[in-house]
Amino acid sequence: MPQQPAPTTAATSEDPGAGGFSDDTRPVPRDRGPIGPDAPPPPATAAAAPAESPVQAPSEAPAATDDTPAPDPVHDTVALTGGPAGTQTTQPVETAPAPEAPPAPETPGAPETPPAADASDTVILDGAAVPADAPPAAQPPATQPPAAQPPAPPVPPTGPAGDGSGGPGGQVPGPRRSFWRRPAVLAPVGLLAVLGAAYGVDLLVAGGDVPRHTVVAGVDIGGLSPAAAADALEQDLAPRVAADHVVVADDVEATLSPAAAGITLDVDATVDAADDQPLNPWTRLVSLFSDREVAPVMTGEETSLAAQVDTIATQVDRAPVEAGITLEGTTPSLVEPVDGRTLDREGAATAITEALATGGDPATPIELPVDVEPVRVDTEEAQRVLDETVTPALAAPVTVTSQDGATSVEIPVEAIAASLTFTPQDSGELAVAVDPAALQTAMAEEFTAFGTPAQDARFEVAGGAVQVVPSVDGTGVDPAALAGQLLEVLPDPAPRSVTAELGPVPAELTTEEAEALGIREEVSSFTTTTTNNASGTNIRVVAQEVDGALVLPGETFSLNTYTGPRGTAQGYVPANVISGGELSTAVGGGISQFATTMFNAVFFGGLEDVYHKPHSFYISRYPAGREATVYEGQIDLQWRNDTDTGIYVDTQWTPGASGGSITVTFYGTKRYEVEAIEGPRTNYRAPAVQERVDDGDCIPQSGVQGFDVTVTRVFRDLQSGAEIRRETFETTYAAEAVIRCIAPPAEEPAPPAPDGGTPPAEPTA
């Protein structure tokens, strides 16, 4: 919009002003259009004031202050400095916008024409004064364009066009903003300030509560106080952890008692782990949209858990059953192969701990890992042996005739069946053989027709001393040679016969060989007692089987291998056993006492302990850290005769009014004086308390503390007593739980009929 005309003051030549020259200041609108010969004529302007007009003295300019606003470089009229004091004020000229003129063509060699001055710029005149008699500048006619002015030198741009920073098409540079006040800086700073304030408020509001959306094994405790979170865990999670859980290993299903395994939920430690407010801003932001999972803290007692796993393993572990043939009397039958399996103890403990930590449903089975051992002999191979060898072997007896034909003995089918053996081979074959000892036992009386059987040398203990009973050579049939002959004719059809080679039959252990074994004195002896009659029966039976065992130098003795099966057929009876930390009954209970007695004989005899497993729970009638348990087919007692002489095992069972005592004595050549040093009992563990519904099998327990103990075996020289070496045995006992047997809940009475009468009878098929 054009400005209003301002009053015009003319300067006369008689009063050129203090500066000695005249000036003509004329404000020009910014968008004035092109300048030059091709520019359209400007509109007519008012006539200049006559020279005779009085000159108005300029008023004194006020002193500049800090509050004085900066001049507007576009619209303000800027006075020229250095001119006369009295200047002529002119009116602004309204100029219609004109189209931009095309640029003039460049002439080679012509001097560069500077651009025209911008009327909106402030121009400072300096130099010589204008003479006093110089005529005032004449106003151009209204119909003529202004005279061409020499172009002003270009002003270097200081910013992009149109940004007001002085660039082409921009404004005259004004005061520059501070760096921190620019929008590109203020926006991020403001955002960070807002986020920081929000972070602080969020952290302040959370305070000491559990962080929001915190979940422990499915229990949401987010936003609760530590006390409320502990109550929630005690109510919703602890019962699920403590409840009995079902475990499954292959096709075996068993029950796990977390309390007996020493696994409980540590509520306070879990809350401590969950109530720390995260300080990471990103973590706090993410927690607005997702749950924060915190694992519960479980207290575990490795020994108790291992005892529970071992109990489960007794039901899972089994040796591979090769395809074979079993004989019931003279009736053969095929044995189907069954892969062996072993519970992965370490993996099972991990699976149990992880499952309990999730707080899952106790009824959901916990899968335990099992290692499988495949069989070598398949059913097809066993069927081949049955058809080609066993069936014809048991079809008829075999006649044994002396070389001169004067004596003959018939081997019946029963004796053949009793002496047949079947041995799986790594190649997958099922090898058939005749056992000479079994054949001799089955035909002992009949073979006397050919002569007298041989007798091995043996040892007898009398009055605390051991002596050798000499061997006796025999005459007649050699069972070993006859076994080989018999095997060759078994597949043949009846009638079948073999010719026996008669002659002297030497003893397997001669008198000279027995005396060379150096079995001449007591090496060690140990005694334990029991007050249980059933256990005493089993101890007596196993003692009779082991009595007289001879372990040659370098041999390893295995209790399970030496005794074989320990079932009712061998004379064993049900007795108390500890299974999974609880008392129960099983056939053969009490054998562990015999194993403990033998282990101590090994300990004090200075013999090598190959393998022994202490009980999981301490039994007061045994020496702490010097005891062993066994379980048929799984847990064994093994020791090696690492001496240069033989070891003869003598067992003595002494019955008592209730139970009795068992003594195991080793005879041989004594090498060391052995001392046992029992260390202090440490790391005591309190037993858990459990209640069991008495369904007829519940046996109450008073509970026993668990602890750790180290026993040192010191070997000393027999003559000097000087210490030769030491050996330590470290044992960890789990706490045996307190078992309280409670009566089963009473059955609720049947609800009465709606009319108060007798309920209708159940429909029958």
Secondary structure, DSSP 8 states (H G I E B T S, - for coil): --------B---SS---TTSS--EE----S-----STTS-----------TTS------------TT-----TTTS----TTS-SS-EE------------------TT---------TTS-----SS---TT--------TTS--------------S-TTSSSSSTTS--------GGGSHHHHHHHHHHHHHHHHHHHHHHHHTTS--TTEEETTEE-TT--HHHHHHHHHHHTHHHHHS-EEEEETTEEEEE-TTTTT-EE-HHHHHHHH------HHHHHHTTTS-EE----EE--HHHHHHHHHHHHHHH-B--B-SEEEEETTEEEEE--B-EEEE-HHHHHHHHHHHHHTT--TTS-EE--EEEE--SS-HHHHHHHIIIIIHHHTSS-EEEE-TTSS-EEEE-HHHHHHHEEEEE-TTS-EEEEE-HHHHHHHTHHHHGGG----B--EEEEETTEEEEE--B-EEEE-HHHHHHHHHHHTTS-SSEEEE--EEEE--SS-HHHHHHTT--EEEEEEEEEE--HHHHHHHHHHHHHHTT-EE-TT-EEEHHHHH---SGGGT--EEEEEETTEEEEEETTTHHHHHHHHHHHHHHHT-EEEE-B--SB--TTS-TTS--B-BTTTB--EEE--SSS-EEEEEEEEE-SSSEEEEEEEEE---EEEEEEE---EEEE---EEEEE-SS----B--B-EEEEEEEEEEEETTT--EEEEEEEEEEEB-B-EEEEE-----------TTSS--------
